[in-house]
Amino acid sequence: MVGTPIESVLASSRAELYRTLTTIAVFGFIAAAFAVGLADRLLTRRTDRLIAAATRLEFGDLAARTGLSESPDEIGRLARAFDRMATALEHSSQEQRKEEERWRDLADATLDGVLVHDGETILDVNRRLAEIFGYEPGELRGAALSRLTPDDHAAMLAAYARNQGTNLVRLAGRRKDGAAIPIEMSGGQAYYAGAARNVLSIRDISREAAPRSRVQWLSQLAEQSPSSVMITDTDGVIEYVNARFSETSLYPPEEATGKRSSLLNSGLNPPEVFESLWRTITAGNVWRGEILNRCKDGSLYWEYEIVSPIRDDGGRITHYAAMKEDVTLRKEYEERLLR
């Protein structure tokens, strides 16, 4: 390039260099954008797998795992922690099932019916208990305790279970076909499903029990009840009170029996309370509510009462049973909180 000015040659070289650098920059930017997009897609896929595994676990699939390979980033560490947690939950569930199976094996080996409960609901039963009441075991799991007794005994069974009674008591049971049977019951605790649970042991004593009226059954249970119990005829005349009734009201049995149930009336309850009570129980239903009563010495106390009708074999209401719990302290605490 003889005779070509040096400035022209340099200008041409610079233009070529700029084009080369520009091309490199463009391809570098495209490569960087592709890498970022690829990384973003990979991150999204890994996050989606983690979310999917967590959703499966939430709905009870204890075999759910992320399946992600180990990596030192945040998603990798989170996935490892999730998989370890899911493995521990699965192992714990397997151990719990084994414990429940061992409990059923032991319970099925006994001659008595056995049930596990939480105070209101039946958690598990052995086969003998299901046979006593005419059910399949699966029909009773998750059912209310009250299913096993006539309506007029349900409140007493609930109180016995709630107070974790351990003494031997007798009351009426109710089979699936509605037939009433005499049963003998005791309470206790057993290790079940990873925790100490309340247990009832129940025997059918139909063959050995002498015929008794339901009032007699109630009286025997009431003597051993931690709650106050009062039984009246259909006119409200007291025929029976237990020892706890006398401790609470200060009326000994000989003074209370023969008197009307209004003996305890403080005169401070709205008339609608007693109207509702009598309307409910005369219709054959169970009444629940709080009543302000008066002791023999004139002091006032609050009671939460469950009043149930008692029927004879023909279905006719013959008596009423009231189970009462002193809730005075609770009412006082509530009043202080409201001040």
ABEGO torsion letter per residue (X at the ends): XBGBBAAAAAAAAAAAAAAAAAAAAAAAAAAAAAAAAAAAAAAAAAAAAAAAAAAAAAAGBAABBAGBBBBABAAAAAAAAAAAAAAAAAAAAAAAAAAAAAAAAAAAABABBBBBBAGABBABBBAAAAAAAGBBAAAABGBBAAAABBAAAAAAAAAAAAAGBABBBBBBBBBAAGBBBBBBBBBBBBBBGGBBBBBBBBBBAAAABBBBBAAAAAAAAAAABABBBBBBBAAGBBABBBAAAAAAAGBBAAAABGBBAAAABAGABBAAAAAAAAAAAAAGBBBBEBBBBBBAAGBBBBBBBBBBBBBBAAGBBABBBBBBBBAAAAAAAAAAAAX
